[in-house]
């Protein structure tokens, strides 16, 4: 910031007679630090210790709320060290949608879900652990009659199939800033940043074998781990050890992204990747440095291949895009990256 932010707040603890007297506290925020300054009032009357303790606790909660609000204004994007937010990332994404659009197409393929409205959005097709045919979607057969904003609300659902549709709807409404995006394969970005470092990847990606050869240590965390991979509950122990963390965008579908980001060390390089990833700068306010996702450029080709069961390597009519936080250090060769053939 060009100038340090200096703010002092005086919070009075009401005395028993209702007047504002007794113990007072000031909070000073300067630059990126803050301190608590307790002050005493010689004229204060003795009061009940339990009452004082409760007042101090409530006052502390109030100050914490104020500090959170101040940081959201004065410390944008990557400058904020704390990643906790009064709203989840999903709620912030939904709140950020300014314009609605009618839904043209909803296609739920075996691997990918596609929703077309203002643009076309992708998301992984996830289903729960219920027996075949038990994961029902509400209003099925009439989803195309909803607006994209209404369909986006499905992202809040605990029904993973509905949440997949909701995420695709959110992505269909997001406008990607072309000045901040580059056509780069996420694997290339991750290889650059992970070279010789400890890397944790949440989600199994096709580039894992290449990555394993380039990094000092690799942990792969999966809901259904294969040989050499780790189960989801191992994330609490593994992610804080990693220099580089790559999180699947599908963590937004099962509502685990916020918790995974909280496990990352402040100095870690954090990346969210995969076609489900919303290419929205809002995620930069939660400690993310790199967003790697996909954009549909040929709706007909994408619809044809997804509806016929395509894996992402088989999906046609899409391009891979990466956004980096403005204050994020780009690796050598970033501007010279080219999009590798996907086969």
TIFI-724252 format. One line per 3 residues: their letters; for each residue z, x, y of N, C-alpha, C. Coordinates in steps of 0.1 Angstrom, whole numbers, plus 2048, in hexadecimal, padded with zeros to 3 digits. Example, Ala and Ser with C-alpha at 12.3 -4.5 7.8 and 13.67 -1.06 7.14 Angstrom:
! residues 2
AS) 84E,884,7C7,84E,87B,7D3,84E,884,7DF; 847,880,7EA,847,889,7F5,84F,881,800 .
END
This chain:
! residues 343
XXX) 800,809,7F4,800,800,800,800,809,80C; 7FA,804,817,7FA,80C,823,807,80D,82A; 810,804,829,81D,804,82E,827,7FF,825 .
XXX) 833,804,825,83D,7FF,81C,842,7F2,820; 846,7EA,816,84B,7DC,819,85A,7DD,81A; 85F,7D8,825,86E,7D9,827,872,7CB,82A .
XXX) 87B,7C6,821,880,7B8,822,88F,7B8,81F; 897,7B2,828,8A5,7B1,825,8A8,7A2,825; 8AF,79E,81A,8B3,790,819,8C2,78F,819 .
XXX) 8C8,787,820,8D7,785,820,8D9,777,819; 8E1,778,80E,8E4,76C,807,8F3,769,807; 8F7,75E,80C,906,75B,80E,90B,753,802 .
XXX) 916,756,7FE,91D,74F,7F3,927,745,7FA; 924,737,7F8,92D,72E,7FF,93C,72F,7FB; 944,72D,804,952,72D,801,956,71F,7FD .
XXX) 963,71E,7F9,967,711,7F3,966,705,7FD; 967,708,80A,966,6FE,814,958,6FA,818; 94E,701,811,940,6FD,814,93A,706,81E .
XXX) 942,70E,826,93C,716,830,936,723,82A; 92D,729,831,926,735,82B,92F,741,82F; 938,744,826,941,74F,829,944,756,81C .
XXX) 94B,761,81C,94E,768,810,944,773,80D; 942,776,800,93A,781,7FC,92C,77F,7FF; 925,789,805,917,788,808,910,794,801 .
XXX) 903,792,7FF,8FB,79D,7F9,8EE,79E,800; 8E9,7AA,801,8DC,7AD,807,8D3,7B3,7FC; 8C6,7B0,7FD,8BD,7B6,7F4,8B3,7BD,7FD .
XXX) 8B0,7CA,7FB,8A7,7D1,803,89B,7D6,7FA; 88F,7D3,7FD,884,7D7,7F6,87C,7E0,7FF; 87A,7EC,7FB,872,7F6,803,868,7FD,7F9 .
XXX) 85C,7FC,7FD,852,803,7F4,852,7FB,7E7; 854,803,7DC,854,7FD,7CF,862,7FD,7C9; 86C,7FE,7D1,87A,7FE,7CC,882,7F3,7D2 .
XXX) 88D,7F0,7CC,896,7E6,7D2,8A5,7EA,7CF; 8AE,7E6,7D7,8BC,7E9,7D5,8C4,7DD,7D9; 8D0,7DB,7D2,8D9,7D0,7D5,8E5,7D6,7DD .
XXX) 8E8,7D0,7E8,8F3,7D5,7F0,8FE,7CB,7F2; 908,7CB,7EA,913,7C2,7EC,91B,7C5,7F8; 91F,7BA,7FF,927,7BC,80B,933,7B3,80B .
XXX) 93E,7B7,811,94A,7AF,811,94D,7AA,81F; 953,79F,81F,957,799,82C,966,799,82D; 96B,7A0,837,97A,7A1,838,981,794,83A .
XXX) 979,78A,840,97F,77D,843,97E,773,837; 978,778,82C,976,76F,820,984,76C,81A; 985,75F,816,991,75B,80F,990,75E,800 .
XXX) 99B,760,7F9,99B,762,7EA,995,756,7E4; 98D,758,7D9,987,74D,7D2,988,74F,7C3; 985,745,7BC,986,745,7AE,97C,74F,7A8 .
XXX) 981,759,7A0,978,763,79A,96C,75D,792; 96F,752,78A,964,74C,782,95A,746,78B; 95E,740,797,954,73A,7A0,94C,745,7A6 .
XXX) 953,750,7AA,94C,75C,7B0,941,761,7A6; 945,763,799,93C,768,78F,930,75F,78E; 932,752,78E,927,749,78C,91E,74A,799 .
XXX) 924,74B,7A5,91C,74B,7B1,914,758,7B1; 91A,763,7AC,912,770,7AC,907,76F,7A2; 909,769,797,8FF,767,78D,8F3,75F,792 .
XXX) 8F6,754,798,8EC,74B,79E,8E5,752,7A9; 8EC,759,7B2,8E6,761,7BD,8DC,76B,7B7; 8E0,772,7AC,8D8,77C,7A6,8CB,776,7A1 .
XXX) 8CC,76A,79B,8C0,763,796,8B7,75F,7A2; 8BD,75B,7AD,8B5,757,7B8,8AD,763,7BE; 8B5,76F,7BF,8AF,77B,7C4,8A3,77F,7BB .
XXX) 8A6,77F,7AE,89B,783,7A5,88F,77B,7A7; 890,76E,7A9,884,765,7AB,87D,769,7B8; 885,76D,7C3,87F,771,7CF,877,77E,7CD .
XXX) 87D,787,7C6,877,794,7C4,86A,792,7BC; 86A,78A,7B2,85E,787,7AA,853,782,7B3; 856,778,7BC,84C,773,7C5,847,77D,7CF .
XXX) 850,786,7D4,84C,790,7DE,842,79A,7D7; 846,79E,7CB,83D,7A8,7C4,82F,7A2,7C1; 82E,795,7BF,821,78F,7BC,818,78F,7C8 .
XXX) 81E,790,7D4,817,790,7E0,813,79F,7E4; 81D,7A7,7E4,81C,7B5,7E9,817,7BF,7DF; 818,7BC,7D2,814,7C5,7C8,809,7BF,7BF .
XXX) 7FC,7BE,7C4,7F2,7B8,7BC,7ED,7C1,7B1; 7E5,7BB,7A8,7DF,7C1,79C,7E8,7CC,796; 7E3,7D8,795,7EA,7E2,78D,7F7,7E8,794 .
XXX) 7FA,7E4,7A0,806,7EA,7A7,813,7E4,7A2; 812,7D9,79C,81F,7D3,797,823,7D9,78A; 82F,7DE,789,834,7E4,77D,839,7DA,773 .
XXX) 840,7D0,778,845,7C5,76F,83A,7BC,76B; 839,7B8,75E,82F,7AF,75A,833,7A1,757; 840,79E,759,844,791,757,840,788,762 .
XXX) 83D,77B,75F,838,772,769,83E,765,766; 841,75D,771,846,74F,76E,83D,746,767; 830,74A,766,826,742,75E,820,74C,754 .
XXX) 81C,746,749,815,74E,73F,807,751,745; 801,75C,73F,7F3,75F,743,7EA,753,741; 7EB,74C,736,7E3,740,734,7E5,736,73F .
XXX) 7F1,733,743,7F3,72A,74E,7ED,72E,75B; 7EE,73C,75D,7E8,741,76A,7D8,740,769; 7D2,742,75E,7C4,740,75C,7C0,732,75F .
XXX) 7C7,729,759,7C4,71B,75B,7C5,717,76A; 7D0,71C,771,7D2,719,77F,7C8,71F,788; 7C1,72A,783,7B8,731,78B,7AA,72A,78C .
XXX) 7A8,721,783,79B,71A,782,79A,710,78E; 790,713,797,78F,70C,7A4,785,700,7A2; 77B,702,79B,770,6F8,79A,76E,6F4,78B .
XXX) 76C,6E7,789,76A,6E2,77C,75B,6E1,779; 757,6DE,76D,749,6DC,76A,748,6D3,75D; 73D,6CC,75C,73C,6C4,750,739,6CD,744 .
XXX) 73D,6C9,738,73B,6D0,72C,72D,6CC,726; 725,6D6,724,717,6D4,71E,718,6D5,70F; 71F,6DF,70A,71F,6E2,6FB,72D,6E6,6F7 .
XXX) 731,6E2,6EB,73D,6E7,6E4,738,6EA,6D6; 739,6F7,6D2,735,6FB,6C5,740,703,6BF; 746,6FE,6B4,751,705,6AD,74B,70B,6A0 .
XXX) 747,718,6A0,742,71F,695,74D,724,68C; 749,729,681,753,72E,677,75A,73B,67D; 753,743,685,759,74F,68B,75C,74D,69A .
XXX) 753,746,6A1,753,746,6B0,752,738,6B5; 759,735,6C0,758,728,6C7,751,72A,6D4; 748,721,6D7,740,722,6E3,741,715,6EB .
XXX) 745,716,6F8,745,70B,701,73C,70E,70D; 733,705,710,72A,707,71B,72D,6FD,726; 730,701,732,732,6F8,73E,72B,6FF,74A .
XXX) 732,704,753,72C,70C,75E,725,718,758; 72B,71F,74F,725,729,747,728,726,739; 727,731,730,72A,72F,722,736,738,71F .
XXX) 740,733,719,74C,73B,715,74D,73C,706; 752,748,702,754,74B,6F4,763,74C,6F1; 767,749,6E5,775,74C,6E0,774,74D,6D1 .
XXX) 77D,755,6CB,77E,755,6BC,782,747,6B7; 77C,744,6AC,780,737,6A5,78C,73A,69C; 798,736,6A0,7A4,738,698,7A9,72B,692 .
XXX) 7AE,72C,686,7B4,720,680,7C2,724,67B; 7CA,71A,679,7D7,71C,674,7D8,71E,665; 7E4,71E,660,7E6,720,651,7E6,713,649 .
XXX) 7E3,708,64F,7E3,6FC,648,7D7,6FB,63E; 7D9,6F3,634,7CE,6F1,62A,7C1,6ED,631; 7B6,6F0,62A,7A9,6ED,62F,7A8,6DE,633 .
XXX) 7A3,6DB,63F,7A1,6CE,644,7AD,6C8,64B; 7B8,6CF,64C,7C4,6C9,652,7C6,6CD,661; 7BE,6D7,665,7BE,6DB,674,7B5,6D2,67C .
XXX) 7BA,6C7,681,7B2,6BD,688,7B1,6C0,697; 7A6,6BD,69D,7A3,6BF,6AB,7A4,6B1,6B1; 7AC,6AF,6BB,7AC,6A2,6C2,79F,69F,6C9 .
XXX) 79C,693,6CA,790,68E,6D1,783,694,6CC; 783,699,6BF,777,69F,6BA,76C,695,6BA; 760,69A,6BD,754,691,6BF,752,68D,6CD .
XXX) 75C,68E,6D5,75B,68A,6E3,75F,696,6ED; 760,6A2,6E8,764,6AD,6F0,75A,6B0,6FB; 74D,6AD,6F8,742,6B0,702,743,6A6,70D .
XXX) 74B,69B,70C,74C,692,717,757,695,721; 75F,6A0,71D,76A,6A4,726,764,6AE,730; 76B,6B0,73B,767,6BB,744,76C,6C8,73E .
XXX) 767,6D3,743,76B,6E0,73E,77A,6E3,741; 77E,6DE,74C,78C,6E0,750,796,6D9,747; 792,6CD,743,79A,6C5,739,79A,6CC,72C .
XXX) 78E,6D1,728,78D,6D8,71B,795,6E5,71B; 796,6EB,727,79E,6F7,728,7AC,6F5,725; 7B1,6E9,727,7C0,6E7,725,7C3,6E8,716 .
XXX) 7B9,6E7,70D,7BB,6E9,6FF,7C1,6F6,6FC; 7BF,700,705,7C4,70E,703,7D3,70E,701; 7DA,704,707,7E8,703,705,7ED,6FF,6F8 .
XXX) 7E4,6FA,6F0,7E8,6F3,6E3,7ED,6FE,6D9; 7F6,6F9,6D1,7FB,701,6C5,7F1,700,6B9; 7E8,6F7,6BA,7DE,6F6,6B0,7D3,701,6B4 .
XXX) 7D2,70B,6AB,7CA,716,6AE,7BB,713,6B0; 7B6,709,6A9,7A8,705,6AA,7A6,6FE,6B8; 7AF,6F6,6BD,7AE,6F0,6CA,7AF,6FB,6D5 .
XXX) 7B9,705,6D3,7BA,710,6DC,7AE,718,6DD; 7A7,71A,6D2,79A,722,6D2,790,71B,6DB; 78F,70E,6DA,786,706,6E3,78A,707,6F1 .
XXX) 797,706,6F4,79C,707,701,799,715,708; 79B,720,700,798,72D,706,789,72E,709; 780,729,700,772,72A,702,76E,722,70F .
XXX) 775,716,711,773,70E,71D,777,716,72A; 783,71D,729,787,725,734,77D,730,738; 778,737,72D,76E,741,730,761,73C,735 .
XXX) 75E,72F,732,751,729,737,752,726,746; 75E,726,74B,760,723,75A,763,72F,762; 765,73A,75C,768,746,764,75B,74D,769 .
XXX) 75C,751,775,751,758,77B,754,767,77C; 74C,76F,775,74E,77D,774,748,784,780; 750,78D,787,74B,794,793,742,79F,78E .
XXX) 735,79E,791,72B,7A9,78C,72E,7B7,792; 735,7B7,79D,738,7C4,7A3,743,7CB,79C; 74B,7C4,794,756,7CA,78D,754,7CC,77E .
XXX) 748,7C7,779,745,7C8,76B,73A,7D1,767; 73B,7D7,75C,732,7E1,757,72F,7DD,748; 722,7DF,744,71E,7DD,736,723,7E8,72E .
XXX) 72E,7E7,727,734,7F2,71F,739,7EB,712; 738,7F2,707,73E,7EE,6FB,74D,7F2,6FC; 755,7E9,6F8,764,7EB,6F9,768,7F7,6F0 .
XXX) 761,7FA,6E6,764,805,6DD,762,812,6E4; 758,813,6EC,755,820,6F4,761,822,6FE; 765,818,705,770,819,70E,77D,81D,707 .
XXX) 780,817,6FC,78C,81A,6F5,78B,828,6EF; 780,82D,6EA,77E,83A,6E5,781,845,6F0; 77C,842,6FC,77E,84B,708,78D,84D,70B .
XXX) 794,841,70C,7A2,842,710,7AB,846,705; 7A7,843,6F8,7B0,846,6ED,7AF,854,6E7; 7A5,85B,6EB,7A3,868,6E5,7AF,871,6E5 .
XXX) 7B4,875,6D9,7BF,87D,6D8,7CD,877,6DB; 7CD,86A,6DC,7D9,863,6E0,7DE,859,6D5; 7EA,854,6D7,7EF,84A,6CE,7EA,83C,6D3 .
XXX) 7E4,835,6CA,7DD,829,6CD,7E2,81D,6C4; 7E5,812,6CA,7E8,806,6C2,7DE,7FB,6C5; 7D8,7F6,6BB,7CE,7EB,6BC,7D3,7DF,6B5 .
XXX) 7D4,7D4,6BD,7D8,7C7,6B7,7CB,7BF,6B4; 7C8,7BD,6A7,7BB,7B7,6A3,7B3,7C1,69C; 7AB,7BD,692,7A3,7C6,68B,795,7C5,690 .
XXX) 78F,7D0,695,782,7D1,69B,779,7DA,693; 76C,7D8,694,762,7E0,68C,763,7EF,68F; 768,7F3,69B,768,801,69E,774,808,69A .
XXX) 77D,802,692,78A,808,68E,788,816,687; 77E,817,67E,77C,823,677,778,82F,681; 76F,82C,68A,76B,836,694,777,83A,69D .
XXX) 77F,830,6A1,78B,833,6A9,795,83C,6A2; 797,839,695,7A1,841,68D,79E,850,68D; 791,853,68D,78D,861,68D,78F,868,69A .
XXX) 790,860,6A5,791,867,6B3,79F,868,6B8; 7A8,85F,6B4,7B5,85F,6BA,7BF,867,6B2; 7CB,86A,6B9,7D5,871,6B2,7DC,869,6A7 .
XXX) 7DF,85C,6AB,7E5,853,6A2,7E0,845,6A5; 7DE,83D,69B,7D9,82F,69C,7E1,826,694; 7E6,81B,69B,7EC,810,694,7E3,804,696 .
XXX) 7E0,7FD,68C,7D9,7F0,68D,7E2,7E5,688; 7E4,7DB,691,7EE,7D0,68E,7E5,7C4,68C; 7E8,7BD,682,7E0,7B1,67E,7E9,7A6,679 .
XXX) 7E5,799,67B,7EC,78E,675,7EB,78E,666; 7DF,792,661,7DD,794,653,7D9,7A2,650; 7E3,7AB,650,7DF,7BA,64F,7D8,7BE,642 .
XXX) 7CE,7C6,644,7C8,7CD,638,7CF,7DA,635; 7CA,7E1,62B,7D0,7ED,627,7D1,7F7,633; 7DC,7FD,636,7DD,806,641,7E0,800,64E .
XXX) 7E1,7F3,64F,7E4,7EC,65B,7F2,7E6,65B; 7F7,7E1,666,804,7DD,668,805,7CE,66B; 810,7C7,666,811,7B9,669,815,7B6,678 .
XXX) 813,7AA,67C,816,7A7,68A,824,7AA,68F; 82E,7A8,686,83B,7AB,68A,83E,7BA,68D; 835,7C3,689,837,7D1,68C,834,7D4,69A .
XXX) 82E,7CB,6A2,82A,7CE,6AF,835,7D2,6B8; 841,7CC,6B6,84D,7CF,6BE,850,7DE,6BD; 84E,7E4,6B2,852,7F2,6B0,846,7FC,6B4 .
XXX) 83A,7F7,6B1,82E,800,6B3,829,801,6C1; 827,7F6,6C7,821,7F6,6D5,828,7FE,6DF; 835,7FE,6E0,83C,807,6EA,83A,815,6E7 .
XXX) 835,81A,6DC,832,828,6D9,824,82C,6DD; 81C,822,6E0,80D,825,6E2,80A,82A,6F0; 801,834,6F1,7FC,838,6FE,7F1,82E,703 .
XXX) 7EA,829,6F9,7DF,820,6FC,7E1,813,6F3; 7E0,808,6F9,7E2,7FB,6F2,7D5,7F2,6F4; 7CF,7EE,6E9,7C4,7E5,6E9,7C8,7D8,6E3 .
XXX) 7C7,7CD,6EA,7CB,7C0,6E6,7C0,7B7,6E5; 7BE,7B0,6D9,7B4,7A6,6D8,7B6,79A,6E2; 7AB,796,6E8,7AC,78A,6F0,7B0,77E,6E9 .
XXX) 7AE,77E,6DC,7B2,772,6D4,7C1,770,6D5; 7C9,77A,6DA,7D7,778,6DB,7DA,76D,6E6; 7D1,769,6EE,7D2,75E,6F7,7D2,751,6EF .
XXX) 7CA,750,6E4,7C9,744,6DD,7D6,741,6D5; 7DC,74B,6CF,7E9,748,6C8,7F5,74B,6D1; 7F3,74C,6DE,7FD,74D,6E8,807,759,6E6 .
XXX) 801,764,6E2,80A,770,6E0,807,77B,6EA; 7FD,779,6F3,7F9,784,6FC,804,788,705; 80B,77F,70B,815,782,715,820,78B,70E .
XXX) 824,787,702,82F,78F,6FB,82A,79D,6F8; 81D,79E,6F4,818,7AB,6F0,817,7B4,6FD; 813,7AF,708,812,7B7,714,820,7BC,718 .
XXX) 82A,7B4,716,838,7B8,719,83D,7C4,711; 836,7C6,706,83A,7D2,6FD,834,7DF,702; 82A,7DE,70A,823,7EA,70F,82B,7F2,719 .
XXX) 82B,7FF,717,831,808,721,829,807,72E; 830,809,73A,82A,808,747,81E,812,748; 820,81E,742,816,828,744,80A,827,73A .
XXX) 80B,81E,730,801,81C,726,7F4,817,72C; 7E9,81B,726,7DC,815,729,7DB,809,721; 7D9,7FD,727,7D9,7F0,720,7CC,7EA,722 .
XXX) 7C6,7E6,717,7B9,7E0,717,7B9,7D2,70F; 7B3,7C8,714,7B1,7BC,70D,7A2,7BB,70A; 79F,7B8,6FD,791,7B9,6F9,78D,7AE,6EF .
XXX) 780,7AD,6EE,77A,7A3,6E5,774,797,6ED; 76A,790,6E7,763,786,6EE,76C,77A,6F3; 778,779,6EE,781,76E,6F3,787,772,700 .
XXX) 787,77F,703,78E,784,70F,789,77E,71C; 791,777,724,78D,772,731,78B,77D,73B; 77F,77E,740,77C,789,749,781,785,757 .
XXX) 78E,784,759,794,780,765,79E,78A,76A; 79D,78E,777,7A6,798,77C,7B5,794,77C; 7B8,787,779,7C6,783,777,7CD,78B,76D .
XXX) 7C6,790,763,7CD,797,758,7D1,7A5,75D; 7CB,7AA,768,7CF,7B7,76E,7DD,7B6,774; 7E2,7AA,777,7EF,7A9,77C,7FA,7A9,772 .
XXX) 7F6,7AB,765,7FF,7AB,75A,7FF,7B8,753; 7FB,7C3,75A,7FB,7D0,753,7EF,7D4,74C; 7E5,7CB,74C,7D8,7CE,745,7D0,7D7,74E .
XXX) 7CA,7E2,749,7C1,7EA,751,7B2,7E8,74E; 7AF,7E3,742,7A1,7E2,73E,79F,7D4,737; 794,7CD,73B,790,7C1,734,782,7C3,72E .
XXX) 781,7C1,721,774,7C2,71B,771,7B5,714; 767,7AE,718,763,7A2,712,754,7A0,711; 750,793,711,742,791,70F,73D,785,718 .
XXX) 731,785,71C,72B,77B,724,71E,776,71D; 71D,768,71C,711,762,716,706,762,720; 6FA,768,71D,6EF,769,726,6E3,760,721 .
XXX) 6E4,75C,714,6D9,753,70E,6E1,748,706; 6E2,73D,70D,6EA,732,706,6E4,72D,6F9; 6D7,72C,6F9,6D1,726,6ED,6D2,730,6E1 .
XXX) 6D1,73D,6E4,6D2,747,6D9,6E0,748,6D4; 6EA,747,6DD,6F8,748,6D9,6FC,73C,6D1; 6F7,730,6D6,6FA,724,6CE,6F4,724,6C1 .
XXX) 6E8,728,6C0,6E1,728,6B3,6E8,731,6A8; 6EC,73D,6AD,6F2,746,6A3,700,743,6A0; 708,73F,6AA,716,73B,6A7,717,72F,69E .
XXX) 70F,725,6A1,70F,719,699,70B,71B,68A; 704,727,688,700,72A,67A,709,735,674; 715,737,67A,71F,73F,673,71F,74E,677 .
XXX) 719,751,682,718,75F,686,726,766,688; 727,773,683,732,77B,688,72D,780,695; 736,787,69D,732,78B,6AA,727,795,6AA .
XXX) 726,79D,6A0,71B,7A7,69F,70E,79F,69E; 70E,793,699,702,78B,697,6FF,781,6A2; 709,77F,6AB,707,776,6B6,6FC,77B,6C0 .
XXX) 6F2,773,6C3,6E8,777,6CC,6EA,771,6DA; 6E4,777,6E4,6E5,771,6F1,6F2,774,6F9; 6F9,77F,6F5,705,783,6FC,704,791,701 .
XXX) 70B,795,70B,70D,7A3,710,71B,7A6,711; 71F,7B3,70E,72C,7B7,70F,72F,7BD,71D; 73B,7B8,723,73F,7BD,730,74D,7C2,730 .
XXX) 74F,7CC,739,75C,7D1,73B,760,7D1,74A; 76C,7CD,74D,772,7CE,75A,77D,7D7,75A; 77F,7DF,765,78B,7E8,766,792,7E4,773 .
XXX) 79F,7E6,772,7A7,7E4,77E,7A3,7EE,789; 7A4,7E9,795,79E,7F2,7A0,7A6,7FF,7A1; 7B2,7FF,79E,7BA,80C,7A0,7BA,814,792 .
XXX) 7B3,80F,788,7B3,815,77B,7AA,821,77B; 7AF,82C,775,7A8,839,774,79D,837,769; 790,839,76E,785,837,764,784,844,75C .
XXX) 781,843,750,77F,84F,748,772,856,74B; 771,863,748,764,86A,74B,758,863,744; 74D,862,74B,742,85C,745,741,84D,746 .
XXX) 74B,846,74D,74C,838,74D,73F,832,753; 73A,837,75E,72E,832,765,722,834,75D; 722,83D,753,716,840,74B,716,839,73D .
XXX) 720,831,73B,721,82A,72E,714,821,72C; 70F,820,721,704,817,71E,709,80E,713; 703,803,712,706,7F9,708,700,7FC,6FA .
XXX) 708,800,6F0,702,804,6E3,6FC,7F7,6DC; 6F3,7FA,6D3,6ED,7EF,6CC,6F8,7E9,6C3; 6F8,7DC,6C2,701,7D5,6BA,6FA,7D0,6AD .
X) 6FE,7D6,6A2,6F7,7D3,696,700,7D2,68A .
END
